[in-house]
C-alpha cells in the first residue's frame, strides 16, 4: 500500500460579494466546503473586497481570500470539481509550494 504524500498548497479564491465574508467562521466554512476532510487549512487570510479588472459572471467586485493548505496531491482534482459547482466562487488559483 502506497501512502499519499502530504503537499503544501496555496489557494486563492475570488468570491462573490453577495456573501458576508467578514466573519472568520464564514470564510472557514467556504474553504472547508471546498476541501472536505482530505486537506487541512494551515492559515486563512482575507485580502478584502477589490474591483475586478473585468466583469466575471456579471460581477465587477470580488472578495479575495488566500488559504495555505496541506493535503495529498489528489485534492487538486477535487477542488477543480467543487469550485465549478459553487456559485460563490468566481475564480480560483491553486499553487503548489513544494
DARALIN-V643056 format. One record per pair of residues at least 24 apart in sequence whose ideal C-beta (glycine too) atoms are under 10 Angstrom apart, sorted by sequence separation. I is the first residue (numbers start at 0). GAP is how many residues later the second one is. D is the distance in Angstrom with one decimal. If there is no record, write none. Layout:
# DARALIN-V643056
I/GAP/D  I/GAP/D
This chain:
# DARALIN-V643056
10/24/8.4  21/24/7.8  42/24/7.0  43/24/7.9  64/24/9.7  20/25/6.6  41/25/7.9  42/25/4.5  43/25/9.3  62/25/9.1  68/25/8.8  72/25/9.6  8/26/9.8  21/26/9.6  40/26/5.7  41/26/4.2  42/26/8.9  20/27/9.3  21/27/9.7  40/27/7.5  41/27/6.3  61/27/9.7  62/27/9.1  63/27/9.7  64/27/9.6  65/27/9.4  66/27/9.8  69/27/9.0  10/28/9.2  20/28/8.6  38/28/9.6  39/28/9.7  40/28/5.6  41/28/5.9  61/28/5.4  68/28/9.7  39/29/6.6  40/29/8.5  60/29/9.8  61/29/7.6  67/29/8.0  8/30/7.8  10/30/9.0  38/30/5.0  39/30/5.4  40/30/9.6  56/30/8.4  14/31/9.9  37/31/9.8  38/31/6.4  39/31/6.5  58/31/6.1  6/32/9.4  9/32/9.6  16/32/6.2  34/32/8.5  38/32/2.8  56/32/9.7  5/33/8.9  8/33/9.4  9/33/9.6  10/33/9.6  11/33/9.7  13/33/9.7  16/33/10.0  29/33/9.8  33/33/8.7  37/33/5.4  38/33/7.6  56/33/5.8  3/34/9.1  5/34/8.7  7/34/7.8  12/34/9.9  14/34/9.4  30/34/7.5  34/34/6.4  36/34/9.7  37/34/6.6  55/34/4.6  56/34/9.3  11/35/8.5  29/35/7.4  31/35/10.0  33/35/9.2  35/35/9.5  38/35/9.6  54/35/9.8  55/35/6.2  13/36/8.5  26/36/9.0  30/36/5.1  34/36/7.0  37/36/7.2  38/36/5.0  29/37/9.3  37/37/5.2  13/38/7.5  26/38/6.0  30/38/7.7  51/38/7.9  27/39/9.1  35/39/8.3  38/39/8.7  51/39/8.9  15/40/9.1  26/40/8.5  34/40/6.7  37/40/6.6  38/40/8.6  15/41/7.6  17/41/8.5  21/41/9.1  33/41/9.2  37/41/9.5  13/42/7.3  16/42/6.7  20/42/4.9  35/42/6.9  15/43/6.0  16/43/8.9  19/43/9.5  20/43/9.6  34/43/7.9  35/43/9.5  14/44/9.7  16/44/5.0  18/44/7.5  20/44/6.8  33/44/8.2  34/44/7.2  13/45/9.0  15/45/9.0  16/45/6.6  17/45/9.6  33/45/5.8  15/46/7.0  16/46/6.0  35/46/7.9  13/47/9.6  14/47/6.3  15/47/7.5  33/47/9.9  34/47/8.4  13/48/4.1  14/48/4.4  33/48/5.1  12/49/8.9  13/49/7.3  14/49/7.8  32/49/7.3  33/49/6.6  12/50/8.2  13/50/5.9  14/50/6.1  12/51/7.4  13/51/8.0  33/51/9.9  11/52/6.9  12/52/4.6  32/52/9.8  33/52/7.2  11/53/7.2  12/53/7.8  32/53/7.0  10/54/8.4  11/54/5.1  12/54/7.4  10/55/7.2  11/55/7.9  32/55/9.3  33/55/7.7  9/56/6.7  10/56/4.6  29/56/7.9  32/56/9.6  9/57/7.4  10/57/7.9  8/58/8.5  9/58/5.7  10/58/5.7  29/58/6.7  33/58/8.3  8/59/7.5  9/59/7.6  29/59/7.9  7/60/7.2  8/60/4.9  33/60/9.9  7/61/7.7  8/61/7.1  6/62/9.2  7/62/5.3  8/62/7.2  6/63/6.8  7/63/8.9  5/64/5.4  6/64/6.9  8/64/9.3  10/64/9.7  5/65/6.4  6/65/7.0  5/66/6.5  6/66/5.8  8/66/7.7  3/67/8.4  4/67/6.9  5/67/9.2  6/67/10.0  8/67/8.0  20/67/8.9  3/68/3.5  4/68/7.2  6/68/8.6  10/68/7.2  18/68/9.8  2/69/8.9  3/69/6.9  6/69/9.2  17/69/8.8  18/69/5.4  3/70/6.5  8/70/8.8  12/70/8.0  15/70/9.5  17/70/7.1  3/71/9.4  14/71/9.1  15/71/7.2  16/71/9.6  10/72/9.6  15/72/4.8  12/73/9.4  14/73/5.3  15/73/7.7  16/73/9.4  13/74/9.9  14/74/6.2  15/74/5.9  12/75/8.9  13/75/7.4  14/75/6.6  12/76/5.9  13/76/4.5  14/76/9.1  12/77/8.3  13/77/4.3  14/77/9.4  12/78/7.6  13/78/7.2  11/79/8.4  12/79/5.2  13/79/8.6  11/80/6.7  12/80/8.2  10/81/6.7  11/81/4.5  12/81/9.6  10/82/7.4  11/82/8.0  9/83/8.2  10/83/5.2  11/83/7.9  9/84/7.5  10/84/7.9  8/85/5.9  9/85/4.7  8/86/6.5  9/86/8.2  7/87/9.6  8/87/5.8  9/87/6.1  7/88/7.4  8/88/6.4  6/89/6.2  7/89/3.9  8/89/8.7  6/90/7.6  7/90/5.8  6/91/5.2  5/92/9.5  4/93/9.0
